[in-house]
Amino acid sequence: MLYFNDSKSIAEPHSFVGARKIGWILFGWMSKVITGIFPFLAEYKQTFKVTFGLTNFTGFVGHEKFANIFGSVREIFGLKRIPGFSKEVGLEYLLKTCDARYRHFDSFKFGDVIKTVVDVIEVNGASFVMRCRFMNTAGNVKVEATQRIAYVDVVNGKSQRFPFWLKLLLKFSERKTKAEKIKRNRDELSQGNLVFRQKLVVTSVMTNAERNVNHDEYVKEFSRMIELFFLKREIKGLVEVKEASYNYIQDFYFGDKMVFNLYVSEIGGDWIVFEVEFCDEAGKLHAHGRQIVYFTEESGRRMSLSLETRGALILPCILRC
């Protein structure tokens, strides 16, 4: 999560605080001029190699790892591009992920070089959209992800409009492009066949300094549930995520009990659409996820869904773990 603070809680003269914000605005205006001439300067880039910790047993980087990487590089982006960010983080307000989308075009495997390119592509009154492109050394985009992030008051947890200086700073670094907003009603239920249900208590390893569950933990649990469902139904094969989207409504915190409801909503020749609801014990929806996955062999080669597999996917019974 990215955090910001308006510095009102810091004991500094109001004149100094105002001067500093004016300085940030001037800095942003100069950045806008420079990045208009040299667009690549609006991007934040980081390069690293794929280690065993990023891969699964097939040797490829799993879908959930890209969510984890995106979370890390966007925070570094804030530290690098926003003056005073590290000293004012999280004291009065924060920026919270509302929804996220991932598109997978190709895979990374152990030893590959991943080049992440992060930029701001849309700024609104109370939210902005960050994009992260995962490229190889040739500059080909293998995975593209976006996150819509809202400005939220840290005391009441409600979304509110950006302060003037912060919106200007984001606007000055904006590289305008169309970003699709994922719409889902607060109490909307998934469509399809409910095939798997599981309960889980939120532990400390799932949370961050905000005390809530990290975005990548929802992604990880979604992928884990699909694999558990396959194992319970004795379905032979693996899944490769092609596209995924997530919508966040309300946070879970340390000690909360989560209920996962997994649905199969569509089945194609070699692909399946899974949806998941993250609910509390009362059935209130906290988050929703959707994954379009391909059915593959361990080698990564796609395979058609057999009649036996199709039957296992549409059985009306609900597996409980």
N, C-alpha and C positions, 0 to 999 in steps of 0.2 A: 504494500500500500504506500502511496505517496501522501505525505503530510505537509501542511503549511500552517504557519501561525502569523497572525497580524501584528505580533510584537507588542500588543498593548499590555501583556502581562509582564513584560520585561521593563525593569526600572530604567528608562531612558527618557531624556527630555523630549517633549512632543515635537519641538522644532527639529531635533535630530532625526526622529522617526519620519517626520514629513519630508525632510531633505533626502533621507535615504530612499524613500519610495519614489520621489521625483527623479533621483539618480537612476533607480531601476528602470523607470519609464524611458528616460533618455537613453539608457543602455539598450533597452528593447527597440527603440526607434532606430538607433544606429545599427542594431543587429538586423532589423527588417531591411534597411537600405543595402547592407552588405550581402545578406542572403538573397536579396532580389537580383543582385549582380552575380553572386556565386551561390546558387541554390543548394549545393551539397553541404554548405556550412550550417544549414538549418537542421541537419541530421546528426544524430549521435551514433557512432559506430563502435562496435567492439568485436574482436575476433578471438576465437578459442578453438581448441581441438576437442573432439568427442572422446571422453574417457569411459571406462567401464561403468562408472556410476550413473551415466546418462543413458545407458543401453539396457535392454531386457535380454532374455536368454537367446533371442533370435539374432542379436548383434546390432539391432537397429535402435534408434532413439524413439522412445515411446511418446505418444501424443501428450501425456500429462507433463512430460519434461519441458515441452515448449512453453507451457503455462508458467512453470517455475522460472524458466530463463527470462521470459517476458517480464515477470514480476521483479526480477533482480535488475535488469537493464533499465527499466523505466524509473526505478529509484535512483540509479546512478545518473540517469539523464537529468533528474531533478537536482541532484547534488552538483552536477557539472554546469547546468544552464541557468539556475536560479540563484542569484547572489544572496547569501545569508540563509540558505535553505537548511543546512545542517544544524544551525543554532536555533532555528525557530520551528523546528519540525514537531507537529503533533500536540501543541500546547492548548490551542483554542479551536482549531478546525482541521479537517482532513479532507482528502480526496478519495472517494470510495468507488470501486468498480460496480457499475450498474448492469452492464452486460458485456459479453465478449464473444468473438467469432474467430474461428480458425479454419483455414483452408490448406489442405495438404496436397501438393503437386508431385512430390518425390520424397525419398527417404534419405536420412543421414545414417551412417553406420560408424562403428568404432574406428577411430583414427582419422575420420573426416574433419575438415576445417569448417566451422560455422561462422559466418560473418553476419552479425545482427546489425540492422539499420533501423533506428527508432526516430520517429518524427511525429509532430502534431498535425493532424489533417483537418480538424474541424473544431471551432470554438463557438459555444453558445453562451447564453446568459448565466447558466448554472452548471454547465458540464462541458467537457471537451473530449475529443477522441484521439487516442494515441494509436499509432500503427507500428508494428514490428515486422520487418521482413527478414527471414532467415535464408541467407544465400550461401552458395558454395564459392570457391575461389574464382570461378569464372564469372561470377555475378548473376548466376541464374537463381531465381527465387524458388525455393523448394517448399517453404511454408510461409504463409502470410497471416498475421493475426491483428485484430483491432480490439481495443477496449474503450468503452464509453465510461468516463469517470466523472462523478458528480461532486460538487462542493457541498460538504455536509458539516453542520455545526457539531462539534465534538461533545457538547453538553446535552443537547436534546436529540441528537441523532437525525435531525431533519435537514433535508436539502434546502439550500438557499442560494441566492445569486452571488456571483463572485464579487469581491471588493474591486473597486475601480482599478487599482494599480495592478492586481493580479490578472484581471481580464485583459488589460492592455498588454501586459507582458506576454501572455499566451497568444494574443492576437498578432503581436509583432513577429512571433516565430511560427505562425500558422502557414502551412502549405495546403491550401484549400483543395479538397477532393471530396467526392461523394462517399459518405459513410452510411451504411445501412443500419437503421435502428431496429433492434430486436424487440418486438412488442408482445407482451403477454400479460393478461389481466392478473391481478393479485391473487385471485382465488380460482384461476382457470386450471382445470385438470388436464392431464395428458390424454391423448387419444390413442386407442389401440388395446392390445391384449395385455393385461397385467400378468406378468410371468414370474416375478421374483420380488420378495420383500425381505428387508433386513433392518435390524435395529442396531444402533451404535451409540456409545457415549463419547462425547468430545473429550479428548485427552490433550495434555499440554503440547505434545508434538504436532498437533494439528493447528495450533493457534500461533499468533504473532504478538508483538508488543501491544497491539490494540486490544488483545484478549479475545478477538474473534477468530473464526476459522478462515485460513488463507484461501484465496481463489483457487490455487492449484490443488488444494486438498479435495475440493468438489470434483475437479477433473479426474484426480487420481481414484477417488472412490467410485466414480461412474465407470471407469475402465475396469476397476477391480470387480465390480458387481457383474459386468458382462462376462468376465472370465469365470467367476463363481457359478453363474447361471449355466455356462457351457459345461463346466465340470459336473454340476449336479445333473444335468440332462444327458451327460455322456456324449456330447456333441464333439466330434473330432474335427479340429480345425482352429484357426486363429482369426482375429479380425484386425484389419488395418483401417484406421480412421481416415476418411476422405474429407469430411467437413464436420464441424461441430459448432454449436452455439450454446451460450449459457446466459441465463437471466437471474439476477439477484434481487430479492425483495426484502428480506430481513436476515440479519446475522444470527449465527449460532455462536455460543460462547463456551468457555471451558466448563465442563460438567453437564452441559445440556444433552438431552437424549434426541438423537436424530433417527428418523424413519425413512428408509429409502424404498421407493416404489419404482420398479423397472418395468417398462412397457416395450412391446414390439409393435410398432405402428405401421410399418410397411415392409414388404419383402419383394425383392427383385430376383433376377437370374443369378447374380453373384453378390448381391448387396442386401443389407438389412438396415432399417432405421430404428434405432433404440431411443427411447425417451426416459427420463428419470425425474422423479419429484423428490425433493428433500423437504420433508415435513417434520413438524414437532409431534408429540404424542397425541395432541388434540386434533391432528390432521391439518393444521394450518400450513400453507405452502410458504416455504422460506426461499427456495431456489428451484430452478428448473433447468434441465440440460437435454440436449438433442444431439445425437451422433449418427452420421451416415457412414457405415462401415462396409468394407469389402471382406468377403470370406476368403481366406488364404491358407496355403500350406505353410509349414514351418520355414521353408526356403523363401517365402514371400510371394510365391506364384499364386495368382488368383485362381479360385476354383468355383465351379457352379455348385449351387445348393442342391443336394440330393433330396429325394422324396422323404427319406428318413429324417433328414435335418429339418426340412420344412415342417414335418409333422411335430417334431420336438419343439419347434419355435411357436407353434400355434395351439399347443395343448392348453386347455382352459384352466388347469390346476395351477395354483400359486405355490412356488417353492419357498420355504422359510428356512432361514439359517440363524 
